Amino acid sequence: MTDISKPPFKNILITGAAGALGSVLRESLRPYAEQLTLSDRAPLGEVRANERHFVCDLADRNAVFDMMKGVDMVIHLGGAPRENTFQVILDSNIAGSYHIYEAARQESVKRVIYASSVHAIGFYECTQTIDANVPQRPDSLYGVSKTFVENLSRYYFDKFGLESMCVRIGSCFPKPVDRRMLATWLSYDDFSHLCIQALMTPSVGHMIVYGNSNNSANFWDNTQAGYLGYHPKDSADAYRAEVYANTPIGDPRHPAVRFQGGQFAADGHFEDDPNNR
């Protein structure tokens, strides 16, 4: 992690702060801000020193504009975390992210770090190695929402100079649990390191990088992340024997095995299944 003697930022907003990744950043970013503004639809627990909390829906424009006051950096994790109906995706991920970017513009925020996803490019095959400049190929409505915000962030940078770094997160969990994750796994410590480097780099303009650890199996050329000084220390390789022992070899013709998006690429249209409504 970057050495600091005093908080370099006045106020960092973390959306989706009650989730697993938000909880990780709530701890690791504490030394980097005089104040952390935490937002989620779920309760955020005790208000700790130098925190302010907003329990709200990102689809609520006024609430988003209210919590953006005084913020200088945003880490935007909030929204529907998986595939859902189009209406849920529209409200949570698309409208909610528009509110984040528009409020950030009006409040002169310097930078937004956006949690994009592998599902923005999920229909590339696992046999391919791709970089961050390939055309988007979403594998779900959730993935479509990620491509929307990547493009929204580009618009806000080109037109207004609002910097963005979009992190296409692979699989950020305590450890990899299947064979695909041996390539896509991002440890919590490496995730924190990547976000800190994204905050501390003097200028990022508009960037798209991949969020994965130092795995020997890899779908992505993440050269652009080197600009940030991102050097992941963990590796899914440490769990390879455990994963091999606990998971069978999949049929390479099956979409969940063939495509980088895994099961998202294999699933049907969410709204076709009445059990999902």
Order of alpha helices (4+ residues) and beta strands (2+ residues): beta-alpha-beta-beta-alpha-beta-alpha-alpha-beta-alpha-beta-beta-alpha-beta-alpha-beta-alpha-alpha-alpha
